[in-house]
Amino acid sequence: MNEIYKKENSEEWMFPQDAFILSETDEHGIITYANDVFCEIAGYTVDELIGEPHNVVRHPDMPRIAFKGLWDDIQTKGFWTGIVKNLRKDRAYYWVYATVLKRVDSKGEISYLSIRTVPKRQDVEVCTKLYAELKSKE
Ligand SMILES: Cc1cc2nc3c(=O)[nH]c(=O)nc-3n(C[C@H](O)[C@H](O)[C@H](O)COP(=O)(O)O)c2cc1C
């Protein structure tokens, strides 16, 4: 049982340190797999997530440039890591430390895999300021 909880006096939701969010997409970023922790922390059922574009959890506080970096890196280097603020179905949010990997199967078909864990609080604080600054310049 995963202990997902909302922080007191805050719109932030947390998931356990030893848990991880796992999702897979096709080459266009359409979700093809979501684990239980992803469903629970984002507030959706698995059926609501499969077939949706991964930007279903995009938070309006995230600057566009962060995702440009994600897509550039996964296409050229094959991986990306970063701190992301995500939106829940109920409009609250959760932070993740995300790694996204590109996979190419034997038929040449591309898919992407993302594993997300609890970020360090210090990184969340740095990114909160950085993203607000970047967002103000958009
Ligand atoms: C495997 C994978 C995982 C992703 N995870 C997230 C995520 O957790 N949150 C997010 O906002 N975007 C995530 N993205 C990026 C989205 O596809 C999308 O580019 C982003 O939300 C920005 O939305 P936009 O492209 O409509 O501007 C992920 C993409 C891939 C391929």
Backbone and ligand atoms as CSV (ligand in chain L), in Angstrom:
chain,resi,resn,atom,element,x,y,z
A,1,MET,N,N,0.852,-1.206,0.000
A,1,MET,CA,C,0.000,0.000,0.000
A,1,MET,C,C,0.878,1.242,0.000
A,2,ASN,N,N,0.666,2.100,-0.969
A,2,ASN,CA,C,1.451,3.332,-1.049
A,2,ASN,C,C,0.778,4.424,-0.230
A,3,GLU,N,N,1.594,5.135,0.551
A,3,GLU,CA,C,1.005,6.184,1.378
A,3,GLU,C,C,1.146,7.548,0.715
A,4,ILE,N,N,0.147,7.864,-0.102
A,4,ILE,CA,C,0.095,9.160,-0.758
A,4,ILE,C,C,-0.614,10.103,0.204
A,5,TYR,N,N,-0.080,11.279,0.439
A,5,TYR,CA,C,-0.793,12.184,1.353
A,5,TYR,C,C,-0.605,13.630,0.946
A,6,LYS,N,N,-1.548,14.471,1.408
A,6,LYS,CA,C,-1.507,15.900,1.125
A,6,LYS,C,C,-0.843,16.588,2.304
A,7,LYS,N,N,0.096,17.493,2.014
A,7,LYS,CA,C,0.755,18.224,3.103
A,7,LYS,C,C,-0.239,19.173,3.753
A,8,GLU,N,N,-0.124,19.311,5.057
A,8,GLU,CA,C,-1.046,20.194,5.780
A,8,GLU,C,C,-0.893,21.645,5.324
A,9,ASN,N,N,-2.007,22.362,5.234
A,9,ASN,CA,C,-2.013,23.772,4.830
A,9,ASN,C,C,-1.298,24.028,3.505
A,10,SER,N,N,-1.426,23.112,2.579
A,10,SER,CA,C,-0.737,23.244,1.299
A,10,SER,C,C,-1.528,22.479,0.245
A,11,GLU,N,N,-1.302,22.811,-1.020
A,11,GLU,CA,C,-1.936,22.063,-2.111
A,11,GLU,C,C,-0.993,20.980,-2.625
A,12,GLU,N,N,0.113,20.764,-1.895
A,12,GLU,CA,C,1.108,19.796,-2.358
A,12,GLU,C,C,0.817,18.385,-1.856
A,13,TRP,N,N,0.943,17.429,-2.773
A,13,TRP,CA,C,0.799,16.015,-2.419
A,13,TRP,C,C,2.165,15.354,-2.456
A,14,MET,N,N,2.333,14.352,-1.587
A,14,MET,CA,C,3.625,13.679,-1.462
A,14,MET,C,C,3.445,12.170,-1.666
A,15,PHE,N,N,4.517,11.531,-2.130
A,15,PHE,CA,C,4.537,10.063,-2.201
A,15,PHE,C,C,5.788,9.595,-1.464
A,16,PRO,N,N,5.832,8.317,-1.043
A,16,PRO,CA,C,6.930,7.863,-0.181
A,16,PRO,C,C,8.304,7.897,-0.857
A,17,GLN,N,N,9.342,8.109,-0.032
A,17,GLN,CA,C,10.743,8.154,-0.492
A,17,GLN,C,C,11.142,6.899,-1.247
A,18,ASP,N,N,10.591,5.746,-0.819
A,18,ASP,CA,C,11.014,4.492,-1.453
A,18,ASP,C,C,10.083,4.065,-2.595
A,19,ALA,N,N,9.140,4.938,-2.961
A,19,ALA,CA,C,8.226,4.615,-4.067
A,19,ALA,C,C,8.723,5.280,-5.350
A,20,PHE,N,N,8.257,4.790,-6.477
A,20,PHE,CA,C,8.586,5.458,-7.734
A,20,PHE,C,C,7.390,5.456,-8.669
A,21,ILE,N,N,7.320,6.525,-9.428
A,21,ILE,CA,C,6.272,6.674,-10.436
A,21,ILE,C,C,6.868,6.163,-11.737
A,22,LEU,N,N,6.124,5.310,-12.427
A,22,LEU,CA,C,6.633,4.789,-13.697
A,22,LEU,C,C,5.593,5.034,-14.779
A,23,SER,N,N,6.051,5.548,-15.915
A,23,SER,CA,C,5.146,5.658,-17.054
A,23,SER,C,C,5.911,5.417,-18.330
A,24,GLU,N,N,5.160,5.015,-19.329
A,24,GLU,CA,C,5.750,4.762,-20.640
A,24,GLU,C,C,4.880,5.481,-21.660
A,25,THR,N,N,5.526,6.000,-22.694
A,25,THR,CA,C,4.759,6.646,-23.765
A,25,THR,C,C,5.214,6.099,-25.116
A,26,ASP,N,N,4.402,6.380,-26.139
A,26,ASP,CA,C,4.862,6.089,-27.500
A,26,ASP,C,C,5.757,7.249,-27.937
A,27,GLU,N,N,6.156,7.243,-29.197
A,27,GLU,CA,C,7.110,8.270,-29.624
A,27,GLU,C,C,6.508,9.675,-29.654
A,28,HIS,N,N,5.188,9.770,-29.573
A,28,HIS,CA,C,4.535,11.079,-29.565
A,28,HIS,C,C,4.193,11.564,-28.156
A,29,GLY,N,N,4.614,10.807,-27.147
A,29,GLY,CA,C,4.346,11.229,-25.767
A,29,GLY,C,C,2.962,10.838,-25.281
A,30,ILE,N,N,2.322,9.885,-25.965
A,30,ILE,CA,C,1.006,9.381,-25.530
A,30,ILE,C,C,1.249,8.244,-24.526
A,31,ILE,N,N,0.585,8.328,-23.377
A,31,ILE,CA,C,0.822,7.363,-22.301
A,31,ILE,C,C,0.319,5.963,-22.683
A,32,THR,N,N,1.227,4.981,-22.552
A,32,THR,CA,C,0.859,3.586,-22.857
A,32,THR,C,C,0.912,2.716,-21.599
A,33,TYR,N,N,1.553,3.224,-20.528
A,33,TYR,CA,C,1.624,2.478,-19.268
A,33,TYR,C,C,1.725,3.478,-18.113
A,34,ALA,N,N,1.018,3.192,-17.023
A,34,ALA,CA,C,1.101,4.022,-15.814
A,34,ALA,C,C,1.042,3.085,-14.613
A,35,ASN,N,N,2.002,3.179,-13.689
A,35,ASN,CA,C,1.937,2.302,-12.509
A,35,ASN,C,C,0.972,2.878,-11.471
A,36,ASP,N,N,0.743,2.120,-10.407
A,36,ASP,CA,C,-0.244,2.532,-9.390
A,36,ASP,C,C,0.129,3.845,-8.726
A,37,VAL,N,N,1.423,4.035,-8.465
A,37,VAL,CA,C,1.843,5.262,-7.766
A,37,VAL,C,C,1.539,6.481,-8.644
A,38,PHE,N,N,1.760,6.355,-9.947
A,38,PHE,CA,C,1.451,7.461,-10.866
A,38,PHE,C,C,-0.047,7.782,-10.780
A,39,CYS,N,N,-0.885,6.748,-10.875
A,39,CYS,CA,C,-2.339,6.969,-10.828
A,39,CYS,C,C,-2.736,7.648,-9.520
A,40,GLU,N,N,-2.193,7.139,-8.410
A,40,GLU,CA,C,-2.595,7.663,-7.104
A,40,GLU,C,C,-2.138,9.090,-6.885
A,41,ILE,N,N,-0.870,9.378,-7.205
A,41,ILE,CA,C,-0.351,10.727,-6.928
A,41,ILE,C,C,-0.965,11.758,-7.876
A,42,ALA,N,N,-1.293,11.331,-9.112
A,42,ALA,CA,C,-1.889,12.276,-10.065
A,42,ALA,C,C,-3.411,12.345,-9.923
A,43,GLY,N,N,-3.993,11.383,-9.188
A,43,GLY,CA,C,-5.427,11.427,-8.915
A,43,GLY,C,C,-6.313,10.900,-10.041
A,44,TYR,N,N,-5.726,10.089,-10.932
A,44,TYR,CA,C,-6.497,9.509,-12.044
A,44,TYR,C,C,-6.573,7.988,-11.908
A,45,THR,N,N,-7.554,7.381,-12.584
A,45,THR,CA,C,-7.541,5.927,-12.715
A,45,THR,C,C,-6.616,5.596,-13.883
A,46,VAL,N,N,-6.190,4.342,-13.948
A,46,VAL,CA,C,-5.286,3.946,-15.037
A,46,VAL,C,C,-5.964,4.146,-16.401
A,47,ASP,N,N,-7.259,3.889,-16.467
A,47,ASP,CA,C,-7.979,4.059,-17.744
A,47,ASP,C,C,-8.046,5.509,-18.189
A,48,GLU,N,N,-8.033,6.416,-17.210
A,48,GLU,CA,C,-8.057,7.837,-17.573
A,48,GLU,C,C,-6.703,8.303,-18.114
A,49,LEU,N,N,-5.618,7.605,-17.735
A,49,LEU,CA,C,-4.281,8.035,-18.173
A,49,LEU,C,C,-3.841,7.403,-19.494
A,50,ILE,N,N,-4.147,6.118,-19.674
A,50,ILE,CA,C,-3.710,5.433,-20.901
A,50,ILE,C,C,-4.394,6.086,-22.110
A,51,GLY,N,N,-3.560,6.427,-23.101
A,51,GLY,CA,C,-4.100,7.047,-24.314
A,51,GLY,C,C,-4.074,8.562,-24.293
A,52,GLU,N,N,-3.792,9.127,-23.100
A,52,GLU,CA,C,-3.703,10.595,-22.990
A,52,GLU,C,C,-2.274,11.051,-23.273
A,53,PRO,N,N,-2.112,12.287,-23.779
A,53,PRO,CA,C,-0.752,12.815,-23.907
A,53,PRO,C,C,-0.165,13.063,-22.510
A,54,HIS,N,N,1.168,12.921,-22.358
A,54,HIS,CA,C,1.763,13.059,-21.032
A,54,HIS,C,C,1.594,14.469,-20.458
A,55,ASN,N,N,1.256,15.431,-21.306
A,55,ASN,CA,C,1.039,16.786,-20.764
A,55,ASN,C,C,-0.274,16.890,-19.978
A,56,VAL,N,N,-0.976,15.781,-19.813
A,56,VAL,CA,C,-2.170,15.757,-18.945
A,56,VAL,C,C,-1.785,16.186,-17.515
A,57,VAL,N,N,-0.521,15.953,-17.127
A,57,VAL,CA,C,-0.079,16.354,-15.783
A,57,VAL,C,C,0.776,17.627,-15.823
A,58,ARG,N,N,0.766,18.324,-16.945
A,58,ARG,CA,C,1.572,19.545,-17.018
A,58,ARG,C,C,1.006,20.630,-16.092
A,59,HIS,N,N,1.875,21.186,-15.267
A,59,HIS,CA,C,1.453,22.265,-14.364
A,59,HIS,C,C,1.718,23.613,-15.020
A,60,PRO,N,N,0.774,24.567,-14.891
A,60,PRO,CA,C,0.979,25.878,-15.538
A,60,PRO,C,C,2.202,26.645,-15.012
A,61,ASP,N,N,2.737,26.275,-13.857
A,61,ASP,CA,C,3.943,26.955,-13.341
A,61,ASP,C,C,5.223,26.491,-14.049
A,62,MET,N,N,5.131,25.417,-14.833
A,62,MET,CA,C,6.338,24.901,-15.505
A,62,MET,C,C,6.640,25.732,-16.759
A,63,PRO,N,N,7.884,26.221,-16.883
A,63,PRO,CA,C,8.237,26.993,-18.084
A,63,PRO,C,C,8.358,26.084,-19.309
A,64,ARG,N,N,8.006,26.639,-20.458
A,64,ARG,CA,C,8.078,25.863,-21.721
A,64,ARG,C,C,9.465,25.306,-21.984
A,65,ILE,N,N,10.498,26.088,-21.626
A,65,ILE,CA,C,11.880,25.715,-21.943
A,65,ILE,C,C,12.290,24.397,-21.271
A,66,ALA,N,N,11.684,24.091,-20.128
A,66,ALA,CA,C,12.019,22.832,-19.438
A,66,ALA,C,C,11.656,21.642,-20.330
A,67,PHE,N,N,10.492,21.720,-20.973
A,67,PHE,CA,C,10.055,20.597,-21.810
A,67,PHE,C,C,10.756,20.598,-23.162
A,68,LYS,N,N,11.175,21.785,-23.609
A,68,LYS,CA,C,11.973,21.822,-24.841
A,68,LYS,C,C,13.273,21.050,-24.574
A,69,GLY,N,N,13.872,21.311,-23.387
A,69,GLY,CA,C,15.097,20.603,-22.991
A,69,GLY,C,C,14.869,19.109,-22.906
A,70,LEU,N,N,13.727,18.720,-22.322
A,70,LEU,CA,C,13.401,17.286,-22.192
A,70,LEU,C,C,13.365,16.622,-23.572
A,71,TRP,N,N,12.590,17.201,-24.494
A,71,TRP,CA,C,12.429,16.573,-25.817
A,71,TRP,C,C,13.721,16.620,-26.623
A,72,ASP,N,N,14.464,17.737,-26.542
A,72,ASP,CA,C,15.757,17.822,-27.253
A,72,ASP,C,C,16.704,16.748,-26.740
A,73,ASP,N,N,16.803,16.634,-25.415
A,73,ASP,CA,C,17.750,15.680,-24.821
A,73,ASP,C,C,17.375,14.223,-25.090
A,74,ILE,N,N,16.090,13.888,-24.953
A,74,ILE,CA,C,15.754,12.464,-25.154
A,74,ILE,C,C,15.935,12.072,-26.621
A,75,GLN,N,N,15.755,13.036,-27.518
A,75,GLN,CA,C,15.950,12.693,-28.934
A,75,GLN,C,C,17.425,12.639,-29.316
A,76,THR,N,N,18.245,13.536,-28.761
A,76,THR,CA,C,19.657,13.565,-29.165
A,76,THR,C,C,20.545,12.689,-28.275
A,77,LYS,N,N,20.364,12.803,-26.937
A,77,LYS,CA,C,21.227,12.028,-26.019
A,77,LYS,C,C,20.608,10.703,-25.591
A,78,GLY,N,N,19.269,10.620,-25.703
A,78,GLY,CA,C,18.590,9.391,-25.298
A,78,GLY,C,C,18.095,9.408,-23.860
A,79,PHE,N,N,18.418,10.471,-23.106
A,79,PHE,CA,C,17.876,10.550,-21.741
A,79,PHE,C,C,17.819,11.997,-21.269
A,80,TRP,N,N,17.037,12.221,-20.223
A,80,TRP,CA,C,16.914,13.559,-19.604
A,80,TRP,C,C,16.604,13.357,-18.131
A,81,THR,N,N,17.169,14.212,-17.296
A,81,THR,CA,C,16.759,14.219,-15.889
A,81,THR,C,C,16.411,15.647,-15.487
A,82,GLY,N,N,15.468,15.778,-14.591
A,82,GLY,CA,C,15.089,17.119,-14.146
A,82,GLY,C,C,14.063,17.076,-13.037
A,83,ILE,N,N,13.821,18.251,-12.465
A,83,ILE,CA,C,12.826,18.395,-11.396
A,83,ILE,C,C,11.570,18.993,-12.031
A,84,VAL,N,N,10.441,18.354,-11.808
A,84,VAL,CA,C,9.197,18.789,-12.467
A,84,VAL,C,C,8.072,18.954,-11.440
A,85,LYS,N,N,7.340,20.059,-11.590
A,85,LYS,CA,C,6.118,20.252,-10.797
A,85,LYS,C,C,4.955,19.769,-11.654
A,86,ASN,N,N,4.199,18.836,-11.144
A,86,ASN,CA,C,3.106,18.241,-11.916
A,86,ASN,C,C,1.746,18.581,-11.326
A,87,LEU,N,N,0.752,18.598,-12.215
A,87,LEU,CA,C,-0.614,18.944,-11.842
A,87,LEU,C,C,-1.437,17.680,-11.603
A,88,ARG,N,N,-2.179,17.665,-10.497
A,88,ARG,CA,C,-3.110,16.564,-10.243
A,88,ARG,C,C,-4.463,16.848,-10.897
A,89,LYS,N,N,-5.262,15.817,-10.997
A,89,LYS,CA,C,-6.598,15.981,-11.573
A,89,LYS,C,C,-7.411,17.026,-10.789
A,90,ASP,N,N,-7.222,17.070,-9.457
A,90,ASP,CA,C,-7.980,18.017,-8.625
A,90,ASP,C,C,-7.324,19.402,-8.587
A,91,ARG,N,N,-6.329,19.638,-9.467
A,91,ARG,CA,C,-5.621,20.918,-9.634
A,91,ARG,C,C,-4.592,21.199,-8.535
A,92,ALA,N,N,-4.428,20.289,-7.583
A,92,ALA,CA,C,-3.317,20.406,-6.631
A,92,ALA,C,C,-2.052,19.933,-7.371
A,93,TYR,N,N,-0.916,19.792,-6.681
A,93,TYR,CA,C,0.315,19.466,-7.403
A,93,TYR,C,C,1.226,18.528,-6.620
A,94,TYR,N,N,2.232,17.991,-7.334
A,94,TYR,CA,C,3.274,17.163,-6.704
A,94,TYR,C,C,4.566,17.367,-7.486
A,95,TRP,N,N,5.679,17.350,-6.760
A,95,TRP,CA,C,7.003,17.522,-7.385
A,95,TRP,C,C,7.660,16.157,-7.577
A,96,VAL,N,N,8.430,16.031,-8.660
A,96,VAL,CA,C,9.166,14.786,-8.901
A,96,VAL,C,C,10.585,15.070,-9.376
A,97,TYR,N,N,11.469,14.103,-9.111
A,97,TYR,CA,C,12.779,14.074,-9.744
A,97,TYR,C,C,12.635,13.041,-10.859
A,98,ALA,N,N,12.658,13.503,-12.105
A,98,ALA,CA,C,12.317,12.629,-13.228
A,98,ALA,C,C,13.515,12.249,-14.091
A,99,THR,N,N,13.523,11.001,-14.510
A,99,THR,CA,C,14.468,10.538,-15.529
A,99,THR,C,C,13.629,9.998,-16.676
A,100,VAL,N,N,13.915,10.470,-17.880
A,100,VAL,CA,C,13.197,9.986,-19.063
A,100,VAL,C,C,14.209,9.334,-20.003
A,101,LEU,N,N,13.893,8.139,-20.472
A,101,LEU,CA,C,14.797,7.382,-21.350
A,101,LEU,C,C,14.128,7.059,-22.670
A,102,LYS,N,N,14.926,7.102,-23.736
A,102,LYS,CA,C,14.424,6.698,-25.053
A,102,LYS,C,C,14.752,5.215,-25.273
A,103,ARG,N,N,13.795,4.480,-25.806
A,103,ARG,CA,C,14.056,3.069,-26.128
A,103,ARG,C,C,13.727,2.831,-27.595
A,104,VAL,N,N,14.537,2.009,-28.234
A,104,VAL,CA,C,14.255,1.645,-29.623
A,104,VAL,C,C,14.211,0.117,-29.672
A,105,ASP,N,N,13.079,-0.459,-30.081
A,105,ASP,CA,C,12.996,-1.925,-30.077
A,105,ASP,C,C,13.582,-2.512,-31.363
A,106,SER,N,N,13.532,-3.835,-31.489
A,106,SER,CA,C,14.189,-4.505,-32.623
A,106,SER,C,C,13.562,-4.120,-33.960
A,107,LYS,N,N,12.320,-3.625,-33.924
A,107,LYS,CA,C,11.671,-3.196,-35.178
A,107,LYS,C,C,11.947,-1.725,-35.476
A,108,GLY,N,N,12.711,-1.094,-34.576
A,108,GLY,CA,C,13.027,0.326,-34.779
A,108,GLY,C,C,11.974,1.257,-34.196
A,109,GLU,N,N,11.000,0.663,-33.466
A,109,GLU,CA,C,9.950,1.511,-32.882
A,109,GLU,C,C,10.441,2.206,-31.630
A,110,ILE,N,N,10.132,3.506,-31.541
A,110,ILE,CA,C,10.615,4.321,-30.422
A,110,ILE,C,C,9.549,4.407,-29.333
A,111,SER,N,N,10.002,4.297,-28.080
A,111,SER,CA,C,9.111,4.574,-26.949
A,111,SER,C,C,9.936,5.280,-25.877
A,112,TYR,N,N,9.250,5.886,-24.925
A,112,TYR,CA,C,9.941,6.594,-23.846
A,112,TYR,C,C,9.451,6.068,-22.508
A,113,LEU,N,N,10.394,6.004,-21.574
A,113,LEU,CA,C,10.098,5.487,-20.247
A,113,LEU,C,C,10.484,6.556,-19.238
A,114,SER,N,N,9.627,6.797,-18.269
A,114,SER,CA,C,9.980,7.786,-17.248
A,114,SER,C,C,9.823,7.192,-15.860
A,115,ILE,N,N,10.884,7.361,-15.054
A,115,ILE,CA,C,10.838,6.937,-13.653
A,115,ILE,C,C,11.027,8.181,-12.815
A,116,ARG,N,N,10.170,8.354,-11.821
A,116,ARG,CA,C,10.185,9.577,-11.016
A,116,ARG,C,C,10.184,9.226,-9.528
A,117,THR,N,N,11.070,9.885,-8.802
A,117,THR,CA,C,11.173,9.663,-7.362
A,117,THR,C,C,10.994,10.996,-6.636
A,118,VAL,N,N,11.009,10.931,-5.311
A,118,VAL,CA,C,10.826,12.144,-4.502
A,118,VAL,C,C,12.082,13.019,-4.616
A,119,PRO,N,N,11.929,14.277,-5.031
A,119,PRO,CA,C,13.106,15.150,-5.140
A,119,PRO,C,C,13.563,15.663,-3.776
A,120,LYS,N,N,14.831,16.123,-3.700
A,120,LYS,CA,C,15.326,16.751,-2.466
A,120,LYS,C,C,14.588,18.078,-2.288
A,121,ARG,N,N,14.249,18.411,-1.053
A,121,ARG,CA,C,13.517,19.664,-0.793
A,121,ARG,C,C,14.288,20.880,-1.269
A,122,GLN,N,N,15.609,20.814,-1.105
A,122,GLN,CA,C,16.457,21.934,-1.525
A,122,GLN,C,C,16.328,22.163,-3.039
A,123,ASP,N,N,16.265,21.086,-3.808
A,123,ASP,CA,C,16.118,21.198,-5.267
A,123,ASP,C,C,14.741,21.775,-5.628
A,124,VAL,N,N,13.725,21.387,-4.862
A,124,VAL,CA,C,12.384,21.918,-5.110
A,124,VAL,C,C,12.385,23.429,-4.869
A,125,GLU,N,N,13.068,23.858,-3.811
A,125,GLU,CA,C,13.117,25.298,-3.513
A,125,GLU,C,C,13.845,26.069,-4.617
A,126,VAL,N,N,14.969,25.529,-5.073
A,126,VAL,CA,C,15.731,26.179,-6.152
A,126,VAL,C,C,14.879,26.253,-7.426
A,127,CYS,N,N,14.218,25.130,-7.761
A,127,CYS,CA,C,13.424,25.087,-8.994
A,127,CYS,C,C,12.180,25.965,-8.915
A,128,THR,N,N,11.594,26.102,-7.737
A,128,THR,CA,C,10.420,26.974,-7.589
A,128,THR,C,C,10.803,28.388,-8.026
A,129,LYS,N,N,11.956,28.861,-7.563
A,129,LYS,CA,C,12.412,30.222,-7.906
A,129,LYS,C,C,12.809,30.309,-9.376
A,130,LEU,N,N,13.588,29.331,-9.822
A,130,LEU,CA,C,14.068,29.325,-11.205
A,130,LEU,C,C,12.910,29.284,-12.201
A,131,TYR,N,N,11.931,28.411,-11.970
A,131,TYR,CA,C,10.821,28.270,-12.911
A,131,TYR,C,C,9.946,29.535,-12.921
A,132,ALA,N,N,9.793,30.174,-11.751
A,132,ALA,CA,C,9.001,31.410,-11.701
A,132,ALA,C,C,9.692,32.492,-12.535
A,133,GLU,N,N,11.027,32.538,-12.443
A,133,GLU,CA,C,11.798,33.520,-13.204
A,133,GLU,C,C,11.673,33.245,-14.712
A,134,LEU,N,N,11.838,31.976,-15.097
A,134,LEU,CA,C,11.757,31.612,-16.514
A,134,LEU,C,C,10.347,31.859,-17.061
A,135,LYS,N,N,9.357,31.541,-16.251
A,135,LYS,CA,C,7.955,31.710,-16.646
A,135,LYS,C,C,7.633,33.196,-16.860
A,136,SER,N,N,8.215,34.051,-16.022
A,136,SER,CA,C,7.936,35.494,-16.126
A,136,SER,C,C,8.517,36.079,-17.416
A,137,LYS,N,N,9.462,35.359,-18.025
A,137,LYS,CA,C,10.081,35.842,-19.270
A,137,LYS,C,C,9.392,35.289,-20.526
A,138,GLU,N,N,8.376,34.440,-20.339
A,138,GLU,CA,C,7.739,33.832,-21.528
A,138,GLU,C,C,6.812,34.814,-22.224
L,1,LIG,C1,C,8.123,9.492,-20.888
L,1,LIG,C2,C,7.713,10.939,-20.733
L,1,LIG,C3,C,7.365,11.413,-19.480
L,1,LIG,C4,C,6.971,12.741,-19.313
L,1,LIG,N1,N,6.614,13.159,-18.068
L,1,LIG,C5,C,6.123,14.403,-17.902
L,1,LIG,C6,C,5.661,14.830,-16.630
L,1,LIG,O1,O,5.749,14.123,-15.615
L,1,LIG,N2,N,5.132,16.080,-16.548
L,1,LIG,C7,C,5.034,16.913,-17.621
L,1,LIG,O2,O,4.503,18.027,-17.465
L,1,LIG,N3,N,5.485,16.538,-18.839
L,1,LIG,C8,C,6.022,15.301,-18.997
L,1,LIG,N4,N,6.465,14.926,-20.230
L,1,LIG,C9,C,6.486,15.910,-21.327
L,1,LIG,C10,C,5.142,16.053,-22.000
L,1,LIG,O3,O,5.056,15.101,-23.049
L,1,LIG,C11,C,4.964,17.475,-22.608
L,1,LIG,O4,O,5.970,17.752,-23.536
L,1,LIG,C12,C,4.969,18.569,-21.518
L,1,LIG,O5,O,4.019,18.301,-20.532
L,1,LIG,C13,C,4.706,19.956,-22.095
L,1,LIG,O6,O,3.479,20.020,-22.691
L,1,LIG,P1,P,3.332,20.629,-24.150
L,1,LIG,O7,O,4.291,19.823,-25.001
L,1,LIG,O8,O,1.909,20.460,-24.500
L,1,LIG,O9,O,3.741,22.058,-24.030
L,1,LIG,C14,C,6.902,13.614,-20.426
L,1,LIG,C15,C,7.255,13.130,-21.698
L,1,LIG,C16,C,7.671,11.816,-21.851
L,1,LIG,C17,C,8.078,11.312,-23.214
